[in-house]
Amino acid sequence: MANDSKQKLKIFDTTLRDGEQSPGVTLTVSEKIEIAKQLSRLGVDVCEAGFPIASQGDFEAVQRIAKEVGNLTNGRSSGEPMTICALARAVPTDIQRAYDAIRHAPRHRIHTFLATSDIHLKHKLKINRDECIQRAVAAVQFAKSLGCEDIEFSPEDAGRSDKDFLCQVLGEVIKAGATTLNIPDTVGYNTPEEYGNLIGYLVKNVPGGDKVTFSTHCHNDLGLATANTLAGVTNGARQVEVTINGIGERAGNTSLEEIVMTIYTHPSSFPVYHNIDTRQIYHTSQLVTKKTGMVIQPNKAIVGANAFAHESGIHQDGVLKHKQTYEIIEPEVLGIPSGQLVLGKHSGRNAFKTRIESIIKSNPIYEDVFIGTDAEKATIMQKLFDSFKKLADTKKRGVTDQDLYALLDDQLNVVGSGRETYRFRSIQVVSGSGVLSTATVTILDTTAKPAAGGAGGKTEGGAEAEVEGVERCDAAIGHGPVHAVFSAINRLIGFSNILSSYEVKAVTEGSDALGKVLVRIQQDTSPASSSSDAERPSKIPRLETEEEQGSFKAQGSETGETWQGQGVDEDILVASAKAYINA
């Protein structure tokens, strides 16, 4: 079915709002902006940037996204910027706050909501149906009075609401000025048949429904979010509310990549088309994983590590003979690195630079790696080249695209964290079973000026670096090598914190693979954290076994600001130290 005979399906991404409500997820303003920029490159139609009334930080994040991302058109096939949306309860203060945050974007939307199910009206809101209609209409009218022409209304818990009452409420908000009607299955209760029938019923019976867009918003409590959303599309919904990797409250939301790729693989089954650039899906998924700290389950559809892995001998034989025997999607369609050998230890600077430029051209997110003057860009390229040569000397099977992506991610993390205050130099670790581990760590403190005639900074490859500073060295003991390394770094920087997340993954296969470590730390606000360096207690959990070091999540506690860092190296302890310093 050709696109000219299909209707446009709007992709409404709520990763930055509903997705951030996932337990343990906290994004900084800069992280939200970075994700929003990538959502724009992905081709998302509407970005729900946050809930401005929730906090001053949320307001500032939405406002900055509206100003800095709201006018971007780079890489968008539509040529139009992404609509920036903010959530608001059906009360004037919320709606005003939302409008103040989004009004700077050329395309902006207010999304207001009010519960309509009897259980919510009776036990949560303590109002009757007539008052529910009055509040909903008043909210939409107020949003329109502010000059906002794009207004979305959601009847919360619509999946358990009376259908005829829903028709009545939705008909009235259309009269008041609503342009999109979002039908949420708030608690993930509906089955595909129930939800599809609900959408179909509303499309046919809501007065004025032919003048608005019906939208889906499904939760995954029963594992039916994707199926329910597709049932909604089949029955007339022309907007889907989704998140990257399906993150969200409780069991999560509908996954963007699952909806997009289902329509991609079954073009004749759905009367819609979308403007998503599927080649950006993998990198968007990885970015959200890195920023939120939420690990993707290996068997996650589309973007999981095992999505294109085949262990069965029969399957392997079939794929080798013809990929489509057991693969319905080519990894390249999603932007997944091919893994082919591209460079080796004998490759020169020009070959390396050409390959890096090629990667950046197809993945604009890495443009942020090379910022500043020409001299600064040359220094960054030299640093990457030094890291590449070091890696190429140790990898028997050569350097793959995945390795290069990892090196770029590592540098992107440094750029995203602002000025590089500390730079990793070296570590020495002594560890064994039944004994405490000892770690000696050396870092370059770029905030300190070297004494006259003192040693200047050197890059890991030995070339002169532009960064000046003073080398500092300290040692510490710990319950395991990672604990010891982190404790030594704490002593060096004089900062007390709590390790909230520690994750390790192999970038490629083989014993010589690069290891990528992601850590999240939180400021320790306990009274003990104000003690002297020597007395400062360690808040880093014991990571004694390989399994514990591979994936650790601390129990939540009341702490201060959260930071995140990433490190890449063949040595997991070195990668861990880099990640901790970058955080």
Secondary structure, DSSP 4 states (H G I P E B T S, - for coil): --GGGSEE-EEEE-TTTTGGGSTT----HHHHHHHHHHHHHHT-SEEEEE-GGG-HHHHHHHHHHHHHTTT--TT-TT-SPPEEEEEEESSHHHHHHHHHHHTTSSSEEEEEEEE-SHHHIIIII---HHHHHHHHHHHHHHHHHTT---EEEEEETGGGS-HHHHHHHHHHHHHHT--EEEEEETTS---HHHHHHHHHHHHHHSTTGGGSEEEEEEB-TTS-HHHHHHHHHHTT--EEEEBGGG--STT-B-BHHHHHHHHHH-TTTSSEE----GGGHHHHHHHHHHHH--PPPTT-TTTSTTTT---SHHHHHHHHH-GGGT-SS-GGGGT-----EEE-TT--HHHHHHHHHHHHHH-GGGGGGS-S-HHHHHHHHHHHHHHHHHHHHH-TT-EEHHHHHHHHHHHHHHHHT-S--EEEEEEEEE--TTS-EEEEEEEEETTSPPPTTPPPPB-TTS-B-S---EEEEEEEEESSHHHHHHHHHHHHHT--EEEEEEEEEESSSSTT--EEEEEEEEE--SGGGGS-TTTPPP-PPP--SHHHHHEEEPPP-----EEEEEEEESSHHHHHHHHHHH-
